[in-house]
Amino acid sequence: MNEDHDRFLHFYDQLVLFTHDAVRRLPAGMLHWKPPTDADVRFGERVEDVTVENLYLHLVVGEHLWVRNLAAARPEETIPLPLDKEMEARLVQGDYLAESLVMHSANMEILRSFDAERLATPIVFSNHRWSVGSFLWAIYGHRNYHIGNIDTFCRLAGAPAPDYFQFRDPELL
């Protein structure tokens, strides 16, 4: 296995678990809180009806789809936007926090199976050419971006913000 891939797997796993724990600890009303319309808070064009719950579901569904698309991608294939409103609707009907951990476990199993050839496979996303391995770090960055959004929502609402450096594993070497 490649050292960079091992590092990604460890950090990504910790980041996903951190996000889960941070959202799970929020007061129930915070999951659906929206900033006042005059707060001028925007999170891009693809995430509608922004709440902590919707941001979390966006991450869970997006990563589920990205991982599977990366696992199946042919060289130079364009990876589609990871959107599935039906999956989001199904998740919100149940215990999406528990289900997200099941999905993450399945994602990690797939990600661990990526060998050097898969990691080097060139793909296209958002008009950019990536290797599968480099795109994994983009997924990590995307999650961090939305943790920042969740942090902003919490601070605007007066709720406790995630303590970013409190990962489950104290050894992050």
GUKEBA-11111 format. One record per residue (C-alpha): z, x, y; residue in three letters. Coordinates in steps of 0.05 Angstrom, whole numbers, plus 5000, padded with zeros to 4 digits. Example, Ala and Ser with C-alpha at 12.3 -4.5 7.8 and 13.67 -1.06 7.14 Angstrom:
<recs>
515652464910ala 514352734979ser 
</recs>
This chain:
<recs>
500050005000met 498950235071asn 504850405116glu 502349995174asp 501449385130his 508549475102asp 511149525173arg 507348895193phe 510048515133leu 517248695149his 516848555224phe 512747925216tyr 517647645164asp 523447785210gln 519947475269leu 518346835231val 525446775206leu 528046905276phe 523646355305thr 525945875251his 533346035264asp 532545975339ala 529145295335val 534045045282arg 539945215328arg 537344835388leu 540544175407pro 536443595377ala 534343335445gly 531544005464met 526043965411leu 522443425451his 524443615522trp 518843685573lys 519444035640pro 518843615703pro 511643505723thr 512643905786asp 515044515748ala 507844755741asp 508945015670val 502645105629arg 501445415560phe 493845435555gly 488644925539glu 489444865463arg 496644655460val 497443935484glu 503943555497asp 508044195500val 515044145470thr 518944635430val 517444225368glu 509944235382asn 509944975397leu 513545105331tyr 508644665293leu 502845015327his 505545675300leu 506845415230val 500145075221val 496245625257gly 499146175214glu 498245775150his 490845695166leu 489746405192trp 492846725130val 488346325084arg 482146445126asn 483547195128leu 484647205052ala 477846865040ala 473647155097ala 467247505080arg 465448125122pro 463447935193glu 465347205182glu 467746825243thr 474746545233ile 475545845263pro 481045625310leu 487045465266pro 487744725283leu 489644165235asp 492643555270lys 493443195203glu 497643765175met 501943755239glu 502843005232ala 505043075159arg 509943625176leu 513143225233val 514142635185gln 518843055142gly 523543645149asp 518544115181tyr 523844665190leu 525044685115ala 517644615099glu 515945175147ser 520145655105leu 516445445042val 509845545078met 512146225104his 514046445034ser 507046265010ala 503946615069asn 507947245054met 505647234982glu 498447215005ile 499547745058leu 502848215007arg 496548154964ser 492048455018phe 489649124993asp 486349675034ala 479449355026glu 481848675050arg 485548985109leu 479249355130ala 474748745124thr 471548605192pro 472147895218ile 470547555284val 475447115322phe 474946875394ser 468547285405asn 471947925385his 471048355323arg 477348535286trp 479248835219ser 483748365179val 489348875188gly 488748905263ser 488348145267phe 495048095231leu 498148445291trp 494647935336ala 498047385296ile 504647745308tyr 503147775383gly 501247035385his 507946855355arg 511547285406asn 507746955462tyr 510146265439his 517246515429ile 516846675503gly 514445965517asn 520345695477ile 525046145515asp 522145885581thr 523145165559phe 530345305539cys 531945635605arg 528645075645leu 532644555606ala 539244935611gly 539445025535ala 541245675501pro 535146125498ala 533446525435pro 536847205431asp 530547585416tyr 533548215385phe 537747845335gln 533447885273phe 536547745205arg 535348455180asp 539148965222pro 534749535195glu 527949515229leu 525450205215leu 
</recs>
